[in-house]
Amino acid sequence: MYTILFDIDGTLLSSGGAGQAAMEEALQQLYGKSEPTSEISTAGRTDFAISRDLFASYGLPWDDASGLVFQETYLQLLPAHLSSRSGMVLPGVVELLEHLSQREDVLLGLLTGNYARGARVKLQHFQLDHHFAFGGYGDHHHHRDDVAREALSQARQYRPDLVENLVWVIGDTPADVQCARAIGARVLAVATGVYSHEILQASAPDLLRPNLSEPFAWLQEMLSTSDACLADNGQ
């Protein structure tokens, strides 16, 4: 049984900047802050870490209560921003997910920095949510490696006999490569986000594609890589 853990933003879809816009509006509503937030890095990071950085950049005090209020406000605003922007499902994603969902030897999950509810809102907006029953999310973790560990733990609840060499992470940032290594997984990187092919290649993924289109041209190569690794290890 292969386990494939998908990142969302920049991998499955582009929200057209809806997430950042919703966070900025939440700051405006709660604290009257309207200055640009473009200097804060977001790609490959968790919503929890991004929120903490936003508060710090404006000199706002952070505690559990303020974090929850900000999260709730953001989640209330997110659907409207998704509807008002020109987001899209990225090339090949629909075909790939439909194929993988029909395979009895594949377990699909999420490994995303999004808040769990935010992830569902985005996936529902683009009609992709029905493919994923579990995942690791960015509600409480500062580091993406911990999100990966959460996703792996959730996967084991579905497949107690899970084998790490048969786990793949698919994402669009060097952080996706790093977190895959943290759980002993293999990784397919796609250059559909903000990172170039060259930068992704330097992070040493197992496979690198320009996007997820034409999945039948590379999917077998991806899965056979895991099989070869198991054979080399005598499993």
N, C-alpha and C positions, 0 to 999 in steps of 0.2 A: 504494500500500500504506500503510494507516494503521498506526501503532505505538501501542499503548495500554499504559501502564505503571501498574500498580496498587500503591497502598499496601495494607497488610494490616490492621493493628489500627485499628478505628474506621471502616474503609472497607469491607473485605470481611467482617469478622467482629468480634465482641467475645469476647475470651477469658475474660471474667468476672474479670479481674485475675490470671490465672494466671501471666503473665510476671513481674509484680512480686512475687508470692508466692514464685515459684521463686527469684528473686534474693535475697529476704530469707532464705529457708531456706538458700541457699548460703552467705550471710554467717554465719548461725548455725552451720552445720556446720564451716566453715573457720576462723572467727575468734571464735565465741561472741558475735557481735553480734546483739542482738534488739530494739534500739530501733527505733521507727517510722522509715520512710524517706519519708513522704508529702511532705516539704518539697522533695524533688528532682523537678524537672520531667521528665516522660517523653514527653508527646505531641509527635509530630513529630521526635523526637530519635533518635539511633542507640544501639544497645545498647552500643557501645564507649564513647560519651560518658557514658551513664548509669552504666556500671560505674566509669569513672574518677571520677565525682562521688560515687558511693557510697563508694569507698575514701577519697576526700578527706574526706568528711563524718565518717568514723570515725577519721580520722588514720592510716589504714593505708598502708604504702608500696606503690607501684605500680611494677611493671616487667613486661616481656613475659611472664616465667615465671608471675608471680602472676596476671596477666590471663588467661593460658591455663588455669590451674587453676580459676579462678573461672568462666570460660566453660564449661568441661567439666562442672563440678559443676552449674551452672545447667541445662545441656542435659540432664543425666541426671535432674534433678528435674522438668523442665517437663512431661513427659507425664502424670505423676501429678496435677499441679495442674490440667491441662486436663481430666482425667477427673473431678475432684472438684468442679469449679465449673460454674455454669450459663451457660456461654458459648453463643454462637449465631452462625449465619450471618446477616448483616444483610439487610433486606428487598430483594428484587429481584436479589440477587447471583447465585443459582444460575441463574435464567432468563437474566440478562444474559451470564454467562460461557458458558453452553451455546450461546447464539446467536452470540456473537463467535467462539467456537472453531470454528464451522462455516463462517465466512466466509473466503473465499480472499483477501480484500483487507485482512485484519486480522492483525497480529502482536501477540500478547499477551506481556507481561513483567511483572516485579515491580520496584518501586522502594520499598524498605522499609528502615527503620532496624533491623530484626531482624538478628541473626546469621543467616547463610545456613542453617545447620542448624536454628536455631530457627524460621525462616520455614517450612521444610519440615515440621517437627513440627506446627506449628499448622495448616498447610494440609492435611496428611494427616489430622489429627484431625477436621477438618470436611469431608473428602473433596472438597477443591478443588484439590489439588496437580497433578492431571493436566492442568490448563489452562495451566500455565506451564513453559516450557523454560529460561528464562534470567531474569536480573535483576541489580539492584544491591543490595548489602546493607550492613549496618552493622558488619561484623567489624573493620574497620581505620580507618574514617573518623569523624572527630569531627563534621564538618559534613555536613548532608544534601545540599548542593549537590554534594559529591564523590560521594555515592551516586548522584545523578542522572547525573553524568558516566560513572560506571561502567556504569550501566544502558544509557545511550545507546551506549557502546562495545560492550557485549555485543549490543545490538540490531543494530548494524552488521555483526556477524559473521554474522547471519542474513540481513540485507538490506543489502548494501554500497551500494545505490542509495538508501538511506533519505533522506527529505527532512524536515528539522526541522519545517516547518510542518504536516506530517502526523503529528507525534508529539503525543500527549495524555498528561498525567499525571492520574490520578484519585486524590484524597486528601481527608482530612478536617481538615487543619490549615493555617494560614498558611504553615508551612514547606514544605508540598507546593506551594503556589503559588510561593513563592520559588525552590525548586529547579527547578521547571519553567521559570521564566524564565532560570535560569542555563544551561540547555541549549537555549534558543530554542524551547521547546515551549509548547503551549497547555495549559490546565488546567481540569478540571471539579472543583469543590469540592462535597463533600456534608456536610451538617450532622448526621452520624451519630456523631460523636465528642464530645469535651469542648468544642469551640468552637461558639458560637452562629451562627445565620444572619447576624446583624449583624456579628460579628467577621470571619467569613469574607468577607462582602461587602466589608468595608473593605480586605481584602487584594487585591481586584480580580481574581478569577478570570475566565476567559472565560465560564464557565457555572457556575451555582450551583443545586443541587437539595437538597431536604430529605433525600432518600435515593436509592437506586438502583432503586427500584421502578418499575414500568410503563416499562421501558426503551424500548419502541417509541414512546413518546410524546415522547422527547427525544433518542434516539440519532441520528436522522437530522439533527436540528438541530445536534448536536455535530459530526458528520462534514461536513456541508455548510458549517459555519463554516470548516473547513480548506480546503475546495475554493474558497470565495470568496476566501480570503486568497491562495491560489496564483494565482487569476485576476487579482487586483489587482496581483500582482507580476509578471505576464506569464509565469508558469511553466506 
